[in-house]
């Protein structure tokens, strides 16, 4: 009898241990490069979730150890990891609806407003349906300012000087610049500086933090100040099955931390990333290329044609014109 009691106690104790282990949740999060302004939304989210669950739910952020940047959407789809940061232009055919946010809307809006625009866009039924094909749910944006160019070529004097310039940049911006003769040249983010050094590319179009991260300014000769032809849409996505499998407490901690993580991101970006970039460009002595009102008007005309080409390209798959109109309205609110 005593032996049976001991066995029962041992079994109960073991069940409590198993229960405690099962209650703890860890998610793997895939991004790339190194910790920088671009990843502060992820870092803050992980910190907040850990705090709110007292360590019972952890987000383990991997900088390139889980997947290549251009394969993060695929990794989410098959459940290789639970969360990832990705960029729409890395695989525009796989997530065409969210590439609408990368189109040139010829407006310079605040980072706070960009955050709101993305969040509203991410709830649009067409967008939700599009990402659902990959078993993915859009969790939060990684908002960035309008992209500008740093180049090692001779400074631009007229728009025609873009002809032949090999530029690394996202679709919307390159759609406009290609009409001026620029050549879209793809190289991995981590190889941009090396590619500029070796002459594979002449220029890179980035948000401020990425110019700092890749050190383009160290080899550049000039930088634009008011290109305003768009930015990249790089959302944080989660595996839908993993999200639905979370306990109510863990799910609340995750979703309830998004706004605070984004507020931290925006404040950090505005106060640090932008200031670092401006100081770096000044210290490096890069020439400032500011487009005149007449040049801006010409760029805007080209931008409209790029938007309509996007509608034509995607109109057979979803209501592209309707989604474009909806997004354009967000930029003019």
Secondary structure, DSSP 8 states (H G I E B T S, - for coil): -HHHHHHHHHHHHHHHHHHHHHH-EEEEEEE-S-SSGGGHHHHHHHHHHHHHTTTSEEEEEEESSS--GGGHHHHHHHTSSSEEE--GGGGTTTSGGGGGGGS-------HHHHHHHHHHHTTSHHHHHHHHTTTEEEEE-------EEEESSS--SSGGGGTT-EEE--HHHHHHHHTTT-EE----GGGHHHHHHHTS-SEEEE-HHHHHHHTGGGT-SEEES---S------EEEEHHHHHHS-HHHHHHHHTTHHHHHHHHHHHIIIIIHHHHHHHHHHHT-EEE---HHHHHHHHHHHHHHHHHHHHHHTTTS-HHHHHHHHHHHHH-
